[in-house]
Amino acid sequence: MQEERTRYSDEELKEFEELIRGKLDEARSELNYIKETLSKKNDSGTDNTAGTAKLLEDGADASERENLSQLAARLQKYATQLENALIRIKNGTYGVCIDTGKLIPKERLRVVPHTQQTIEAKLKRVS
């Protein structure tokens, strides 16, 4: 009988670490772009000459700023989750379900590398 593994090997953890670092770099890059875009949008320039058109534009700008702010908040949360996953890799708890203590399948970790639950545990929590 094969013993059920309770953690991933160092080689496997290294693979996940590389995957997570790549996703973290992407998230940070996107976050920086959004922050730059938001700071440019706040700098409206000097052409405050057109009345009604300017008001409509301001409304659209406010809506776009709100959307960008929400996206930035989601990206920040995602980046933090990825950083936490890197910490779990370092302390050897990465890939272990916080509810069942079983290994989370590699396929799931490749798609959602910051997850702390097997899909079964997550579905139980939702229902």
Secondary structure, DSSP 8 states (H G I E B T S, - for coil): -----SS--HHHHHHHHHHHHHHHHHHHHHHHHHHHHHHHHH---S----HHHHHHHHHHHHHHHHHHHHHHHHHHHHHHHHHHHHHHHHHT-TTB-TTT-SB--HHHHHHSTT--S-HHHHHHHH-
